[in-house]
């Protein structure tokens, strides 16, 4: 099995732009997953009110986004 070794770069700065876009997408995915998990846990497992579950989801989503941002800068 041979591989094509004639891959060309998209130009200067192209890889950095794609890395930045991927970073923001992964941060949003991390925040969304954390918010969804906490909302479902609060609302259905702990029988919290809708307002409380949404507030916790917003808080944990923000914290998860901050954590993903700090880890992406390492």
Buried (B, 14 or more C-beta within 10 A) or exposed (E): EEEEEEEEEEEEEEEEEEEEEEBEEEBBEBBBEBBEBBBEBBBEEEEBEEEEBBBBBBEBBEBBBEBBBEEBEE
